Amino acid sequence: MNDYERIAGVIRYLDEHHTDQPELTVLARQAGLSPFHFHRLFSRWAGVTPKDFLQCLTLAQVKESLRNGASILDSALDAGLSGPGRLHDLCVNLDAASPGEMKAGGTAWTLVAGFAVSPFGTCLVAESPRGICHLSFVEAGGGDAAWARLEAAWPNSRLRRNDSTAARIIGKIFTPPANRDPRAGLRAFVKGTAFQVRVWRALLEVPPGQLTTYGRLAAAIGHPAAARAVGTAVGQNPLAYLIPCHRVIRETGVIGHYRWGRLRKRTMVAWESAPRVSQPALIAAV
C-alpha cells in the first residue's frame, strides 16, 4: 500500500464520519499506523497537518477557491488564452497532432512508457518524440489493462518500457512549487479535435488552488452555450493532472465526477489548496 492509498482510505472514512469529528487516534487507526507515524506520514504527504488539510476538504473552502478562480479565468479570457498555459509555475507547451499525425497513429514512433508513483497513486506515463502523450492513474492490479489502453491509443507505435524515465517525468510534474526550478518546463502532445484542444489549453490557464466551472470554461473558449460539450472534452483529457481537468467543478461547488475517481479529484483539489511552504516530492519508481 502506497502513501496515497493510506491517505485516501482516511479521507474516505472522513466522508462517512465527518460529523463525529474523529480524533487523530481514530484516523491513525484507519491508516493502520500509530498516531505519531500517521501524523508524520500525513504531514509529509500533504505539506500541512491533518487538521489544516481537512479544512481544505470542506465545501466552504471549495467555494472560496471557485470564487477566486473566476477572476483568474476572466483575465485569461481577456488575454485571449494565448498560452502556453502554466501548471503551478511549470510551463506546459501543448502541441496538437495534425490530421495526418492522427491518422498515422504514431507510425514509426517509439514511445518511452513506464509506471511511477505520484502523490495520488501509481501513474502510467508515456513520452513521444513530440512530448508527453499519455498520463493516467492506475489502480492496484490494473497495470496490464492500463498498458493495453495505451497500446490501443497509439496502435502504430512501438512501446519501450522504462520506469526510471517515467519516475523522472512524474517527479517533474508533481514537484511542489516551492521546490521547483523556475526554468522547468514540459512538452505535451495530444490527439484531439480542434474543440477538445481549445478546451484543454484553456484548462492550463487555471492555476493550482483555484477552480472553474464548465460554464466559465465554455465562455472562455468563445462557446458560452456549449457547457455540456466542454464537459465531454474535459472527460476525454488524455493527460491526467498535467492538463488539470480536476480543477473543473459544478457551479454549486459540488466536486462532481472524475475519470480517475471522484475521491482522487477531491484529494487533488485539497492538496493544491493546502497553504504549505514546501513539501517533498514523494516520487519513486514502482
Backbone bond lengths (Angstrom), bond angles and torsions (degrees), N, CA, C in turn:
res aa  C-N    CA-C-N  psi(-1)  N-CA   C-N-CA  omega(-1)  CA-C   N-CA-C  phi
1 M - - - 1.465 - - 1.532 109.16 -
2 N 1.364 117.55 124.55 1.449 119.89 179.23 1.532 110.91 -87.27
3 D 1.333 115.65 175.13 1.468 120.33 -175.45 1.522 112.00 -57.92
4 Y 1.343 116.96 -43.48 1.456 119.03 -177.60 1.526 111.36 -62.27
5 E 1.312 117.48 -40.83 1.466 119.90 -179.28 1.515 111.42 -62.93
6 R 1.337 117.34 -37.65 1.464 120.25 176.17 1.530 110.68 -65.35
7 I 1.328 115.77 -46.18 1.465 120.25 -178.59 1.524 110.53 -65.65
8 A 1.342 116.74 -41.79 1.458 120.29 179.99 1.522 111.43 -61.13
9 G 1.325 116.69 -37.60 1.457 119.77 177.34 1.520 112.00 -63.07
10 V 1.330 116.45 -38.04 1.462 120.68 177.89 1.525 110.43 -67.36
11 I 1.328 117.15 -43.35 1.464 120.52 -179.89 1.522 110.34 -65.55
12 R 1.329 117.06 -38.13 1.466 120.20 176.23 1.533 110.24 -62.10
13 Y 1.321 116.82 -39.67 1.458 120.99 177.64 1.527 110.38 -63.80
14 L 1.318 116.46 -41.67 1.467 120.22 -179.51 1.525 111.60 -65.26
15 D 1.328 117.57 -34.06 1.456 120.77 176.13 1.530 110.96 -57.63
16 E 1.312 115.02 -36.13 1.458 120.07 -175.64 1.526 113.06 -89.56
17 H 1.352 117.31 -21.35 1.461 120.12 -172.99 1.531 113.50 -130.83
18 H 1.337 117.31 22.92 1.465 118.44 -175.09 1.528 112.62 -63.34
19 T 1.336 117.04 -28.33 1.464 118.63 -179.74 1.528 111.91 -69.34
20 D 1.327 116.60 -18.14 1.461 119.98 178.45 1.524 112.89 -82.07
21 Q 1.351 116.00 -9.84 1.469 120.56 -177.33 1.531 110.75 49.17
22 P 1.333 117.30 59.65 1.470 120.30 -175.69 1.523 112.43 -60.17
23 E 1.323 115.67 141.60 1.455 121.42 -179.75 1.521 110.76 -80.46
24 L 1.319 114.93 171.27 1.458 121.27 -177.96 1.524 111.63 -57.29
25 T 1.328 117.22 -39.41 1.468 120.18 -178.29 1.525 111.30 -63.01
26 V 1.332 116.62 -35.56 1.465 120.72 179.76 1.526 110.11 -69.84
27 L 1.328 116.49 -43.15 1.464 120.46 179.57 1.533 110.80 -65.05
28 A 1.335 115.99 -39.69 1.455 120.54 178.93 1.523 110.56 -62.20
29 R 1.317 116.37 -38.37 1.455 120.39 179.37 1.535 110.31 -63.80
30 Q 1.337 117.08 -37.90 1.460 120.69 178.51 1.525 111.54 -64.03
31 A 1.340 115.82 -31.80 1.464 120.34 179.41 1.513 112.30 -85.92
32 G 1.326 117.09 -7.04 1.459 120.59 -178.97 1.509 113.13 73.30
33 L 1.342 116.45 30.45 1.453 121.42 -177.65 1.526 110.33 -130.84
34 S 1.322 115.84 163.96 1.463 119.86 171.95 1.521 108.31 -72.11
35 P 1.343 118.86 156.87 1.469 120.60 178.20 1.520 112.46 -53.69
36 F 1.340 117.13 -40.76 1.459 120.41 -179.28 1.526 110.97 -62.91
37 H 1.341 117.55 -49.26 1.451 120.60 -177.43 1.529 111.96 -70.49
38 F 1.330 116.26 -33.30 1.462 118.40 177.57 1.525 110.40 -66.24
39 H 1.328 117.58 -46.11 1.458 121.19 -179.91 1.524 110.47 -59.99
40 R 1.324 117.03 -40.42 1.458 121.15 -179.77 1.526 111.07 -68.26
41 L 1.344 116.44 -43.90 1.458 120.65 178.44 1.521 110.65 -61.96
42 F 1.317 116.61 -47.84 1.455 120.48 -176.11 1.522 110.67 -63.57
43 S 1.322 116.61 -44.83 1.465 120.27 -179.02 1.523 111.33 -65.26
44 R 1.336 116.60 -35.16 1.464 120.24 178.11 1.518 110.57 -69.12
45 W 1.327 116.77 -39.27 1.461 121.31 -179.29 1.523 111.61 -71.88
46 A 1.327 117.53 -47.36 1.459 121.59 -173.69 1.517 113.56 -90.03
47 G 1.340 117.57 -21.72 1.452 119.69 -175.51 1.513 113.13 82.63
48 V 1.334 117.05 -2.40 1.466 123.07 177.70 1.526 107.73 -141.18
49 T 1.324 116.49 170.67 1.460 120.61 178.93 1.525 110.44 -71.91
50 P 1.332 117.88 160.37 1.472 119.91 176.62 1.520 112.22 -54.51
51 K 1.341 117.59 -41.03 1.463 120.90 -178.56 1.519 111.41 -61.43
52 D 1.350 117.41 -45.25 1.455 120.82 -179.88 1.521 111.46 -67.09
53 F 1.332 116.18 -38.75 1.454 119.43 -179.17 1.525 111.03 -66.38
54 L 1.321 116.60 -40.96 1.461 120.03 -177.93 1.523 111.28 -62.29
55 Q 1.328 116.33 -29.66 1.461 119.23 176.18 1.528 110.40 -62.18
56 C 1.332 115.82 -34.59 1.463 120.67 -179.70 1.524 112.50 -71.50
57 L 1.322 117.95 -13.00 1.458 121.59 178.73 1.525 112.82 -86.85
58 T 1.321 117.77 -8.38 1.447 120.57 -174.41 1.523 111.68 -75.89
59 L 1.339 115.27 156.47 1.457 120.79 178.31 1.523 110.93 -62.55
60 A 1.329 117.31 -36.33 1.469 120.83 179.74 1.518 111.06 -60.47
61 Q 1.334 116.21 -41.97 1.467 120.11 179.87 1.524 110.54 -67.12
62 V 1.325 116.85 -40.22 1.461 121.01 179.28 1.525 110.35 -62.69
63 K 1.332 117.20 -44.16 1.461 120.11 -179.75 1.524 111.60 -65.73
64 E 1.329 116.87 -34.82 1.464 119.92 177.18 1.528 110.03 -65.43
65 S 1.325 117.27 -43.06 1.458 120.61 177.29 1.523 111.07 -62.49
66 L 1.331 115.78 -36.27 1.456 120.85 179.35 1.522 110.52 -66.22
67 R 1.334 116.10 -41.64 1.471 119.49 178.22 1.524 110.98 -64.30
68 N 1.315 116.52 -43.02 1.463 120.11 179.45 1.516 111.42 -64.65
69 G 1.312 116.29 -36.56 1.452 120.32 -178.70 1.509 113.67 -68.14
70 A 1.332 117.32 -23.38 1.463 120.40 -178.06 1.523 111.08 -60.66
71 S 1.321 117.26 -48.77 1.457 119.99 -177.14 1.523 111.09 -67.52
72 I 1.339 116.86 -33.37 1.461 120.22 179.96 1.524 110.58 -66.16
73 L 1.320 117.02 -44.63 1.451 119.69 -179.60 1.523 110.88 -69.51
74 D 1.345 117.33 -34.75 1.455 120.20 175.61 1.521 110.83 -60.66
75 S 1.323 116.52 -40.57 1.457 120.79 178.78 1.527 110.52 -64.31
76 A 1.334 115.19 -40.85 1.462 119.43 178.28 1.525 110.51 -64.05
77 L 1.340 115.95 -37.90 1.457 120.61 178.68 1.523 110.07 -64.20
78 D 1.335 116.03 -44.10 1.464 120.11 178.99 1.522 111.78 -60.67
79 A 1.342 115.40 -31.84 1.459 120.53 -179.57 1.524 112.00 -83.76
80 G 1.320 116.33 -2.92 1.461 120.37 178.72 1.508 114.54 78.97
81 L 1.345 117.13 17.35 1.456 121.07 -179.38 1.534 110.52 46.98
82 S 1.320 114.63 48.81 1.457 119.61 -172.27 1.512 113.23 -75.05
83 G 1.342 118.74 -15.50 1.455 124.66 172.65 1.525 114.03 39.85
84 P 1.351 120.94 -172.29 1.457 121.03 2.05 1.510 113.42 -63.26
85 G 1.339 115.20 152.49 1.457 120.04 -176.43 1.516 112.67 -74.95
86 R 1.328 115.10 -173.49 1.457 120.82 -179.77 1.514 109.91 -126.51
87 L 1.304 115.36 140.91 1.458 122.10 174.80 1.512 106.38 -122.07
88 H 1.359 115.81 102.21 1.450 123.82 -173.68 1.531 112.41 34.12
89 D 1.323 113.47 63.85 1.466 123.70 177.57 1.527 112.86 64.75
90 L 1.321 116.56 12.27 1.449 121.50 175.34 1.523 107.40 -106.47
91 C 1.317 116.97 115.93 1.457 120.90 -177.11 1.520 109.95 -74.62
92 V 1.325 116.18 122.30 1.454 121.14 178.97 1.524 108.39 -110.27
93 N 1.312 116.17 112.83 1.455 121.74 177.70 1.524 107.89 -90.63
94 L 1.325 116.46 105.95 1.463 121.56 -173.57 1.524 110.01 -97.69
95 D 1.336 116.11 112.27 1.456 122.22 176.48 1.519 109.39 -102.16
96 A 1.336 115.70 144.08 1.459 120.68 179.53 1.520 110.19 -109.61
97 A 1.317 116.08 143.47 1.464 121.35 179.38 1.522 110.06 -67.90
98 S 1.322 116.18 142.00 1.457 121.40 173.70 1.533 108.64 -76.03
99 P 1.337 118.13 164.03 1.481 119.06 176.83 1.525 112.50 -53.90
100 G 1.334 116.64 -39.12 1.458 119.35 179.06 1.516 112.13 -65.42
101 E 1.345 117.10 -40.22 1.468 120.90 178.82 1.521 111.14 -67.40
102 M 1.338 116.51 -36.36 1.464 119.61 178.36 1.528 110.14 -64.99
103 K 1.327 116.38 -41.56 1.467 120.31 -179.93 1.525 110.66 -66.72
104 A 1.321 116.51 -37.07 1.463 120.39 -178.06 1.518 112.03 -69.35
105 G 1.318 117.20 -26.91 1.472 120.42 177.52 1.509 113.80 63.13
106 G 1.333 116.56 29.53 1.460 119.62 178.74 1.508 114.22 84.01
107 T 1.344 116.79 25.77 1.456 120.72 179.55 1.531 111.09 -56.02
108 A 1.329 116.07 133.03 1.471 124.33 177.98 1.522 113.06 71.22
109 W 1.323 117.81 6.63 1.461 120.54 177.42 1.527 110.06 -92.46
110 T 1.317 115.34 149.84 1.454 121.80 167.99 1.519 107.41 -111.76
111 L 1.321 116.06 121.47 1.459 121.29 176.57 1.522 108.71 -98.12
112 V 1.304 116.32 126.40 1.460 121.02 174.77 1.522 107.20 -90.08
113 A 1.310 117.10 118.33 1.462 121.32 -173.65 1.522 110.35 -133.31
114 G 1.335 115.26 155.31 1.450 118.89 177.66 1.510 112.01 -174.47
115 F 1.311 114.66 173.25 1.457 122.56 -179.84 1.527 109.50 -104.35
116 A 1.327 115.90 141.79 1.461 121.30 177.66 1.519 108.71 -152.19
117 V 1.312 115.88 158.19 1.468 121.43 -178.59 1.526 109.64 -93.31
118 S 1.325 116.01 130.84 1.464 123.60 175.33 1.517 108.41 -112.77
119 P 1.331 118.88 174.36 1.464 120.17 175.08 1.533 113.35 -61.66
120 F 1.339 117.47 -12.82 1.465 120.56 -177.64 1.522 111.98 -118.89
121 G 1.315 116.28 27.84 1.446 120.81 176.87 1.520 112.48 106.09
122 T 1.312 115.18 -178.04 1.454 121.52 -177.83 1.525 111.04 -70.23
123 C 1.330 115.91 138.73 1.458 122.56 178.01 1.521 110.25 -119.07
124 L 1.319 115.49 152.80 1.458 122.72 166.24 1.517 106.43 -112.89
125 V 1.321 116.61 121.47 1.464 121.05 -177.88 1.516 108.40 -126.70
126 A 1.341 115.81 144.01 1.463 121.18 178.02 1.517 109.27 -133.60
127 E 1.332 115.34 142.00 1.458 121.19 179.75 1.521 108.84 -122.57
128 S 1.329 115.50 128.29 1.453 122.25 177.71 1.533 108.98 -99.27
129 P 1.337 117.94 175.65 1.462 119.20 175.32 1.533 113.02 -61.52
130 R 1.331 117.31 -18.34 1.460 121.17 179.84 1.522 112.98 -98.77
131 G 1.323 118.01 -3.87 1.453 120.10 -179.91 1.520 112.30 133.05
132 I 1.325 116.72 -176.68 1.470 122.57 179.88 1.526 108.47 -63.90
133 C 1.316 116.63 124.45 1.466 120.25 -174.72 1.518 112.97 -118.97
134 H 1.324 117.57 -3.83 1.471 120.00 179.95 1.520 109.06 -155.89
135 L 1.314 115.51 135.46 1.466 121.48 172.85 1.510 108.13 -153.09
136 S 1.328 115.69 118.77 1.461 119.91 -179.37 1.520 109.44 -140.99
137 F 1.324 116.09 157.42 1.456 121.73 174.61 1.530 108.51 -92.04
138 V 1.314 115.22 143.12 1.465 121.32 -174.20 1.523 109.23 -122.49
139 E 1.299 115.96 124.30 1.462 120.23 178.02 1.528 109.75 -77.60
140 A 1.321 115.81 162.06 1.469 121.00 -179.84 1.528 110.33 -55.49
141 G 1.322 116.22 129.36 1.456 121.12 179.33 1.517 114.15 80.66
142 G 1.324 117.44 2.70 1.466 119.79 -176.38 1.510 114.60 -103.33
143 G 1.322 117.92 15.17 1.459 121.12 -176.54 1.516 113.77 -61.91
144 D 1.331 117.18 -44.74 1.471 120.27 -178.05 1.529 111.02 -64.50
145 A 1.324 116.74 -41.79 1.464 120.20 179.77 1.523 110.79 -66.42
146 A 1.331 116.84 -39.18 1.464 120.78 178.79 1.524 110.45 -64.14
147 W 1.323 116.58 -40.98 1.467 120.66 179.04 1.533 110.43 -65.21
148 A 1.334 116.62 -38.43 1.462 120.71 178.72 1.524 110.91 -64.90
149 R 1.333 117.57 -37.68 1.467 120.10 177.45 1.527 111.07 -66.09
150 L 1.324 116.51 -37.03 1.459 120.14 176.59 1.528 110.51 -64.02
151 E 1.318 117.05 -43.94 1.465 120.80 177.67 1.522 111.16 -60.57
152 A 1.337 117.07 -39.87 1.464 120.95 179.93 1.523 111.62 -67.10
153 A 1.330 116.31 -33.66 1.468 120.50 -179.37 1.526 111.57 -72.65
154 W 1.341 117.21 -28.95 1.466 121.99 -178.98 1.537 108.50 -128.81
155 P 1.332 116.49 69.07 1.474 120.94 -169.63 1.526 115.06 -66.24
156 N 1.316 117.09 -22.86 1.461 119.37 -175.44 1.525 113.11 -105.57
157 S 1.314 116.43 10.74 1.456 120.79 178.74 1.519 110.79 -102.19
158 R 1.316 114.56 157.58 1.465 119.80 173.60 1.515 108.20 -97.59
159 L 1.337 117.18 129.31 1.459 121.55 -179.72 1.521 110.07 -97.83
160 R 1.317 115.59 129.21 1.467 120.73 176.64 1.524 107.87 -119.71
161 R 1.328 116.50 117.25 1.459 119.63 -176.28 1.528 111.50 -79.95
162 N 1.335 114.65 131.71 1.458 121.21 176.83 1.521 107.58 -150.66
163 D 1.330 117.19 96.11 1.456 121.09 -176.95 1.528 112.45 -68.91
164 S 1.318 117.67 -26.73 1.466 120.22 178.19 1.527 110.76 -66.88
165 T 1.331 116.43 -42.75 1.465 120.18 176.06 1.522 110.40 -64.42
166 A 1.324 116.01 -40.05 1.464 119.49 178.14 1.522 110.97 -60.75
167 A 1.331 117.21 -42.81 1.463 121.05 179.74 1.526 111.05 -63.12
168 R 1.331 117.28 -37.75 1.462 120.47 178.18 1.525 110.95 -64.24
169 I 1.327 116.75 -43.83 1.465 120.87 179.95 1.524 110.95 -65.38
170 I 1.329 116.31 -47.15 1.462 120.70 -179.51 1.523 110.17 -62.78
171 G 1.327 117.06 -38.26 1.458 120.20 177.91 1.510 111.96 -60.33
172 K 1.331 117.47 -40.34 1.460 120.74 179.71 1.529 110.86 -68.92
173 I 1.332 116.71 -39.87 1.464 120.23 -178.31 1.522 111.80 -65.53
174 F 1.341 116.87 -41.45 1.460 120.05 -171.73 1.527 114.16 -101.75
175 T 1.318 118.86 5.33 1.462 119.16 175.20 1.523 109.80 -63.20
176 P 1.341 119.09 126.59 1.462 121.15 -178.75 1.533 111.64 -61.79
177 P 1.335 117.76 153.53 1.460 121.69 -176.45 1.519 113.66 -53.92
178 A 1.330 118.15 -40.35 1.460 120.95 -176.10 1.524 112.47 -65.17
179 N 1.340 116.50 -21.52 1.459 120.52 -177.25 1.530 113.22 -105.64
180 R 1.328 116.92 4.68 1.458 120.42 -170.16 1.521 112.47 -91.71
181 D 1.318 115.32 144.61 1.456 122.62 170.29 1.530 107.51 -70.84
182 P 1.342 118.91 117.97 1.465 120.59 -176.74 1.521 113.78 -62.18
183 R 1.334 116.71 -14.34 1.465 119.89 178.71 1.528 111.58 -89.55
184 A 1.328 116.73 -1.91 1.464 120.75 -175.31 1.523 110.76 -66.96
185 G 1.309 115.35 148.85 1.450 120.80 176.98 1.517 110.01 -160.36
186 L 1.313 116.02 162.69 1.458 121.23 -179.44 1.521 109.89 -136.79
187 R 1.319 115.49 147.83 1.457 120.80 171.65 1.524 108.11 -102.60
188 A 1.314 116.05 135.75 1.462 121.35 177.31 1.524 108.52 -125.77
189 F 1.322 115.82 146.94 1.461 121.55 -177.28 1.524 108.30 -133.62
190 V 1.331 116.78 125.55 1.464 120.40 -175.17 1.526 111.16 -128.77
191 K 1.317 114.74 152.56 1.457 122.28 171.20 1.523 107.33 -108.30
192 G 1.316 117.76 124.66 1.447 120.28 -179.76 1.514 110.74 -174.79
193 T 1.322 116.08 168.40 1.461 120.50 175.54 1.526 108.88 -70.54
194 A 1.325 116.07 166.30 1.465 120.33 178.58 1.527 110.36 -59.38
195 F 1.334 116.99 -37.55 1.466 120.91 179.73 1.522 110.27 -66.15
196 Q 1.314 117.05 -46.58 1.464 120.32 -179.78 1.531 110.93 -60.10
197 V 1.312 116.84 -45.92 1.465 120.24 -178.52 1.519 110.70 -62.53
198 R 1.327 117.23 -37.52 1.475 119.85 178.27 1.531 110.53 -64.43
199 V 1.318 116.61 -40.22 1.465 120.47 176.73 1.525 110.32 -63.24
200 W 1.319 117.10 -45.96 1.467 120.67 -177.57 1.526 111.31 -65.12
201 R 1.329 117.20 -36.30 1.466 119.39 177.26 1.527 110.66 -69.07
202 A 1.319 117.29 -36.30 1.461 119.91 176.95 1.520 110.81 -64.58
203 L 1.330 117.61 -36.27 1.462 121.12 178.46 1.528 111.32 -60.27
204 L 1.322 116.96 -33.76 1.459 120.52 -179.28 1.525 112.35 -67.07
205 E 1.340 116.67 -13.59 1.461 120.13 178.24 1.527 112.31 -83.43
206 V 1.330 117.60 -10.51 1.465 121.10 -178.90 1.524 108.15 -91.30
207 P 1.333 118.93 112.38 1.463 121.09 -174.58 1.523 112.25 -77.30
208 P 1.318 117.91 164.54 1.467 120.91 178.30 1.511 111.06 -62.55
209 G 1.328 115.28 145.78 1.458 119.87 -178.74 1.508 113.38 85.35
210 Q 1.325 117.76 -5.58 1.460 122.48 177.81 1.524 108.91 -120.33
211 L 1.312 115.95 155.89 1.456 121.28 -177.36 1.522 110.29 -130.90
212 T 1.308 115.78 160.28 1.455 121.15 173.70 1.519 108.78 -139.01
213 T 1.325 116.80 178.05 1.456 121.64 179.48 1.516 109.84 -119.49
214 Y 1.328 115.91 166.61 1.452 120.12 179.06 1.527 110.74 -62.47
215 G 1.340 116.56 -37.68 1.457 120.21 179.27 1.520 112.43 -64.94
216 R 1.326 117.20 -43.39 1.463 120.32 178.60 1.524 111.23 -65.88
217 L 1.318 115.28 -38.44 1.456 119.05 179.15 1.526 110.39 -64.98
218 A 1.333 116.10 -39.72 1.463 120.12 178.24 1.529 110.42 -62.66
219 A 1.333 116.62 -42.35 1.463 120.23 177.97 1.523 111.20 -64.37
220 A 1.321 116.16 -37.49 1.465 120.85 -176.71 1.520 112.19 -64.35
221 I 1.342 117.27 -29.08 1.466 119.21 -179.21 1.532 111.51 -98.96
222 G 1.345 116.41 9.57 1.446 119.86 175.43 1.505 115.65 85.54
223 H 1.345 117.84 17.22 1.468 122.13 179.08 1.536 109.06 -131.86
224 P 1.330 117.82 69.19 1.466 120.40 -172.97 1.518 115.14 -61.37
225 A 1.327 118.07 -20.14 1.463 120.83 -179.77 1.528 112.12 -95.15
226 A 1.311 117.13 7.20 1.467 120.06 -172.87 1.520 112.84 -108.65
227 A 1.343 117.64 33.89 1.461 119.86 -177.49 1.525 111.87 -59.34
228 R 1.321 117.99 -37.48 1.463 120.20 -179.35 1.535 110.41 -66.73
229 A 1.325 116.45 -43.42 1.467 119.79 178.60 1.524 111.01 -65.11
230 V 1.325 115.99 -36.32 1.465 120.43 176.13 1.528 109.65 -62.18
231 G 1.331 116.38 -42.81 1.460 120.20 178.68 1.521 111.86 -59.39
232 T 1.333 116.73 -39.02 1.464 120.74 177.87 1.526 110.74 -65.27
233 A 1.329 116.60 -42.81 1.463 120.57 179.14 1.527 111.24 -64.89
234 V 1.324 116.13 -39.68 1.471 120.31 177.61 1.524 109.69 -60.25
235 G 1.320 116.58 -42.81 1.464 120.93 -178.51 1.516 113.68 -69.40
236 Q 1.336 118.07 -16.30 1.462 121.60 -179.56 1.523 112.45 -100.34
237 N 1.317 116.84 11.18 1.458 122.11 177.95 1.529 110.55 -56.70
238 P 1.344 118.32 123.96 1.463 120.50 -177.77 1.528 114.36 -87.82
239 L 1.339 117.09 -3.55 1.460 120.88 -175.30 1.526 109.74 -124.05
240 A 1.326 115.84 84.26 1.470 120.91 -178.89 1.527 110.22 -53.22
241 Y 1.307 115.90 138.28 1.458 124.73 176.94 1.522 113.30 66.66
242 L 1.329 118.84 -45.59 1.457 120.53 -179.38 1.524 110.30 -60.98
243 I 1.325 116.78 -47.31 1.464 121.76 165.28 1.524 104.65 -94.63
244 P 1.340 118.66 107.48 1.471 121.59 -163.60 1.521 115.25 -79.35
245 C 1.333 116.35 67.89 1.463 119.65 178.03 1.527 111.73 -67.06
246 H 1.345 117.22 -16.11 1.469 119.56 178.24 1.528 111.45 -69.74
247 R 1.329 118.51 -11.67 1.467 121.44 179.86 1.524 113.00 -89.50
248 V 1.327 117.01 8.63 1.463 121.34 177.34 1.520 108.56 -107.14
249 I 1.335 115.81 123.15 1.460 120.78 -179.69 1.525 109.51 -133.14
250 R 1.308 116.63 -179.08 1.458 120.92 -179.91 1.525 110.89 -79.39
251 E 1.326 115.67 158.99 1.457 121.49 -178.61 1.530 112.16 -57.77
252 T 1.324 117.06 -29.45 1.464 122.15 -176.82 1.523 113.16 -76.69
253 G 1.324 116.68 -10.44 1.461 120.22 -175.62 1.514 112.47 96.68
254 V 1.330 117.51 -2.40 1.466 121.19 176.82 1.526 108.59 -72.06
255 I 1.329 116.80 132.21 1.463 121.11 -175.92 1.519 111.93 -61.55
256 G 1.327 117.92 -43.25 1.456 121.02 178.40 1.518 113.26 81.11
257 H 1.321 115.05 -171.64 1.466 121.15 -174.30 1.531 111.18 -78.32
258 Y 1.330 114.39 164.11 1.461 121.18 178.55 1.513 107.68 -152.70
259 R 1.301 115.62 135.54 1.461 121.36 -176.49 1.518 112.62 -54.95
260 W 1.328 117.17 -33.28 1.462 121.14 -177.16 1.525 111.91 -108.65
261 G 1.342 116.92 25.28 1.449 121.33 173.22 1.519 113.56 106.84
262 R 1.325 115.55 128.31 1.465 120.50 -178.71 1.523 112.04 -62.42
263 L 1.332 117.07 -37.97 1.461 119.89 179.52 1.526 110.64 -63.31
264 R 1.325 117.20 -41.16 1.467 120.60 178.70 1.537 109.90 -63.94
265 K 1.324 117.11 -41.46 1.467 120.33 178.88 1.522 110.85 -61.30
266 R 1.316 116.22 -45.48 1.461 120.18 -179.27 1.528 110.74 -63.00
267 T 1.326 115.76 -39.77 1.455 120.26 179.33 1.526 111.10 -66.11
268 M 1.323 117.93 -39.66 1.463 121.73 177.45 1.524 111.28 -60.97
269 V 1.321 115.53 -45.88 1.463 119.99 -178.67 1.528 110.20 -59.78
270 A 1.324 116.95 -44.33 1.464 120.51 179.97 1.526 111.21 -68.84
271 W 1.339 117.20 -41.00 1.473 122.35 -179.33 1.521 110.75 -60.05
272 E 1.344 116.37 -41.54 1.462 120.24 -179.59 1.524 112.26 -74.01
273 S 1.338 116.76 -24.68 1.456 120.65 -178.62 1.521 113.13 -86.87
274 A 1.332 116.88 -16.24 1.465 120.27 -176.00 1.525 110.60 -61.18
275 P 1.338 117.85 132.23 1.472 121.89 -174.98 1.512 112.63 -80.46
276 R 1.332 117.54 61.41 1.455 120.91 -178.39 1.530 110.80 -88.76
277 V 1.300 115.81 160.55 1.457 121.73 176.26 1.512 110.16 -96.86
278 S 1.313 116.51 -47.57 1.457 121.12 176.94 1.519 108.25 -149.05
279 Q 1.316 114.99 163.47 1.457 119.44 -174.26 1.504 110.29 -161.87
280 P 1.319 119.13 137.11 1.462 119.79 176.10 1.511 111.65 -67.37
281 A 1.318 115.92 155.79 1.449 120.24 -173.42 1.522 112.35 -75.76
282 L 1.337 118.42 -30.16 1.466 121.98 -179.73 1.516 112.59 56.71
283 I 1.312 117.05 46.20 1.448 120.72 -179.46 1.529 109.10 -114.63
284 A 1.329 116.06 134.71 1.460 119.84 176.65 1.518 108.39 -151.94
285 A 1.302 117.03 150.95 1.457 120.86 177.82 1.518 109.56 -73.64
286 V 1.329 114.79 148.55 1.459 120.05 177.48 1.528 109.46 -72.21
